[in-house]
Amino acid sequence: MARANVSQHHIDLPNLHADLFQVPDIEKLATKKASTHAPRFLLLYGSLRERSYSKLLTLEAARLLTAMGGEVKIFNPQDLPLPDGAPEDHPKVKELRELTLWAEGMVWCTPERHGAMTGIMKAQIDWIPLQVGAVRPTQGKTLAVMEVSGGSQSFNAVNQLRILGRWMRMITIPNQSSVPKAFLEFDDAGRMKPSAYYDRVVDVMEELMKFTLLTRDISPYLVDRYSERKESAEELSKRVNQNKL
C-alpha cells in the first residue's frame, strides 16, 4: 500500500497510508440536500417506580422536542431482561434495538442512586450493541443526558452517561440537566414546575434539536475514520490474497 508525502507542506509521514489519508473537506460538511422529515428522537429513562421522576422529566423533554417539530418515541423499560439474561430476540430487546436504529438523536435520563446511574438505565444501554453486522446503531447520532436526584444537585450520573455516550460513538451535546430534590419540582399532575431547572431542560432540548438538524445528514462523514478505512482495506486485501492461494 502506498506510503508517501501527503500533506500540502510536504511533511514526511512514513507510517501513513497515503491512499487512505483524507484531508477534511469543508464542502463535504455542507448538506447538499437537507432531510425534510421531522427529526426522530428516542428517549430512555431509568426507573420503574409508579411516580418516577426520571420518567416525568423525560415526558417534559418529549413535549418540548415535539413542540420544536420532532418525532418522539419513549421506551418503557418494564420487562426488559437483564443483559445476557435473555436471547437477543426477546420482544423488549428487539423493540429497543429497532427504536435505536430508527432514531437520529437520543435523550438518556436517569435517577442518581448510590452516586451512580441506576441498573435499569445501564441495562438499556448495555442491550444496545456497538455493531450489528455492518451497522453501528448509535454512531454519529446526537445525545442529551439528564438526571434527577432526591438530594442536593449532583452530576455523577450525567458524567457517567457522557462516558457511555462517547463509548457508543454518539455526539453528546455540551449542555445537560441535573434536577436536585426532584420531588419538589413536579406538581400533583406530574408536570414540572416553573424554575431555573425547567429553563435548563428547555435549553438542553433546544440544543439537542439544533445539533441534530446540523449533523444528521453529514454524520456518516463526521464519523468516518482513517483507522477504520485502513482496517477495512487490510481485511479486503487478506480476503483477496487468500482467494489466490
Helices and strands as residue ranges (DSSP letters): G 26-29, E 40-45, H 53-67, E 71-75, H 91-102, E 105-113, E 116-117, H 119-127, E 142-148, H 156-167, E 171-172, E 177-179, G 182-184, H 196-215, H 219-222, H 226-243
